[in-house]
């Protein structure tokens, strides 16, 4: 007797047709999201030129010298480093090494980092909620955040920092999952990723640690003592990952490594804890052109501090679009999950992203030192994740009395915020705010009665609410992607009324690098116009060092480039200029080392006058470029002013295409 085997998909007339399999839309939707994000971040990328030439020059230097690569030096001869740890520079330098020096090769690593960050956030929220569309919503919200579009098309360290923080959050949430094997391994990975974040932008990455630690202590699966031990392991891997580079730099003989830019005593620890550390909080930042120093408060130069700072004209259009909704959904989500088990994965996600948002947001709101609008890109993943998780919880609890009001308040808050933010840009799609307002209000009103709405009508109202919520940031995102951004302090979106960062109105930040209120192209107080040499022997204004072309990089003419590259191989540095941005323009144009006297602000004691005189005596520096910006800084060294005065006293000035040049190999003027 032979048994008859029936395939599961085989049917008989009596049984009827099989149920149609449910299609998995996640993968094609994710692919579409990532492709669209890639287009947004990559299209016309080279229009921004060198973007932040300070970091572009360091990437060029790293592509020429492994020593410069390791230390993050501003030039291939390693006279001074940038004022950050160098991990974010390494992908740029490798890209330049492989593809050659160009705007594209420098900027494309950040665009790739942005796409990876969106992918990781999407996967994290999907895994947390178990809902594919929630992950996609979070990914889209992050991809369209204006400041994220700006930073992932720019070459500041923030893009790498955001990617590493999102990856660390993913690892922590994997560690708290039910049934996960060896959670300590995931916690160790999270610690290592945070350590890499430290090597990207120093202490800022530590702002996410309270949330990470709280989530694992509250929601981790092992017993409490094991959880505490796992946190110690994570802390150890963080210290090891961050500390190896710090230890090498600290132990390396100072005479054979570059000066640590941004510090006043050539110390990486001073840079970490001072200028890039607690000085950012207090405003006591020696050598800054705007924060701290003698009598400085920081807050007066970098905007008003306070709980409403993230909604001001300078910052609101960067990040605030979905911020109220994220806060509402955080509170509502914690209410809806209050009775769940301690280890509930969704509540763990709320605690992680909510803690991230609150600690980082409050720090940004009240820090008195140097603060730029683009820092808020660190909030984008948390805001976007809370939107996705909160929306999934509202959908799950749609028949409860709480879900409808939570959704309605979140949409109403987003609609009002968008209406106000769009109103600050009178000439930018002025009709959009009048579309967003009624559509958003109607969607909020409909969602108030969510528990009574038919499924399809509720889904339609939700789709309309999402479109109304994302319309404003999407418009800003497209405008940001279609606009070139250069200089030290870029901002996203169009010109806004009452803005301070980025020139008049704060719009776009093209070529800007000064404190709020400084007009585009305006030099800081006391700065000589580019190309203007100090008169013989007269000390330039600002004995605390120079602003050093902070507003934008230099753009040498073809004639000047030819002059600088003549016999370039005979010199360690073809030229020296005050300030890293001024030196960077000449270096990027010639692809030869140019010494940045005084570092970024021109206020670092590198080199000292005696050291520079010895370089000149040894024939290591060919030209000194005068008029590269001698401004006032808050404290810091006067070495750059001393050097400029000595050069003007002892060497003959010539002018090439409006730029004053001193040939340091031709003897003295008297």
Buried (B, 14 or more C-beta within 10 A) or exposed (E): EEEEEEEEEEEEEEEEEEEEEEEEEBEEBBEEBBEBBBEBBBEEBBBBBBBBBBBBBBBBBBBBBEBBBBBBBBBBBBBBBBBBBBBBBBBBBBBBBEEEBBBBBBBBBBBBBBBBBBBBBBBBBBBBBEBBBBBBBBBBBBBBBBBBBBBBBBBBBBBBBBBBBBBBBBBBBBBBBEEBEEBBBBBBBBBBBBBBBBBBBBBBBBBBBBBBBBBBBBBBBBEEEEBBBBBEBBBBBBBBBBBEBBEEBEEBEEEEBBBBBBBBEBBBBBBBBBBBBBBBBBBBBBBBBBBBBEEBBBBBBBBEBEEEBBBBBBBBBBBBBBBBBBBBBBBBBBEBBEEEEEBBBBBBBBBBBBBBBBBBBBBBBBBBBBBBBBBBBBBBBBBBBBBBBBBBBBBBBBEEEBBBBBBBBBBBBBBBBBBBBBEBBEEBBEEBBEEBBEBBBBBBEBBBBBBEBEEEEBEBBBEBBBBBBBBBBBBBBBBBBEBBBBBBBBBBBBBBEEBBBBBBBBBBBBBBBBBBBBEBEBBBEBBBEBBBBBEBEEBBBBBBBBBBBBBBBBBBEEEBBEBBBEEBEEBBBBBBBBBBBBBBBBBBBBBBBBBBBBBBBBBBBBBEBEBBBEBBEEEBBBBBBBBBBBBBBBBBBBBBBBBBBBBBBBBBBBEBEEBBBBBBBEEEEE
